Amino acid sequence: MGVLFFKYFFIFKNNYIFVSQNKVMEEIYFKYHFETDLKDLGLKRYTVCKMLNCTMPTLSSRLNNPGTFTVSEIKTLKNEGFVSMDKLV
């Protein structure tokens, strides 16, 4: 019983690490495309904060966890020309 439990725990642990690594890679990938959009559009982060009516720490938090962007924020940024927002929809 103990070996069987260890085997399944090890499989679960490896899958969890794989999922965690994928999430980190998605966040890095999204940030890269967001920064590319900023550069291409000639905008600064504080300008995006004004568009979204949020503070700089809130924007940083959203970029660290892209799933927290609201639908209205995604639409606003897409309308402004942010191609990276297509990756969230």
N, C-alpha and C positions, 0 to 999 in steps of 0.2 A: 504493500500500500504506500509506503514512504517513497519508494523509487518512482512509482506511478505519479504521485503528487508532485515530486520534484521535476519529473519530465514535463508535465503540463505547465507547471509554474515557469520553468525555463522557456518553454515555447511562448507563453503569455508575455513573459518579460522581454523576449526578443522582439515580438510583434509590437509591444508597447514602445520600445526604443525605436523601432522602424517608423512607427506612426509619429512619434515625437520628432524624429529627424526630418520626416517629410513636412511636418507643420513648420518647423524652423526654416526649411528650404523655401517653402511657399511664402513665408513672411519676407525673407531676404529677396526673393524673386519679385514680390509685389513692391517692396520699397525701391528696388532698383528701377522698375518701370515707372513708379510714381516720380522719382527724382529725374528720370529721363524726360517725362512729360513736363515737369517744372522747367527744365532747361530749354526744351523745345518751344514752350509757350512763353518763355522769358518772364516767368513769375517767381516770386519768393514765397516761402512758407507763410509769412505773416499776411500776404495777400490772400492766400488760400484760407487762412483763419478768418479774414474779413468776409470772404464769400460764404463760408459755412457758419459764420457768427459763433465762433468758438475760440477758445484760448489756445496758445501754443502747446501747453501740456496735453490738452485734449487731442489735438491733432497728432502729436507724437504717440499718444496712447492708441489712437485709431490706426496709425501706421504700424505699430508693433503688433496689433491684433486686427487685421483688416475686416474680420467678420463683424466688428462693432460699428462699422459705418452704417448709417441709417439709409433707407431708400431715398429719402429726399436729398441727403448729402451726395449719394452716388449720382442721382439725376442732375444735381447742380454742377458737379464736377464734369460729368459727361457733356453737358451743354456748353461748358467752358472749353472743351477740347481735350480732356484727359482720357487718353486711350486706355490707360491702365484700369479704369473703372469697369471696362468690359470684362476683365478677369474676375470681377466680383459677382457678376450676374450670371 
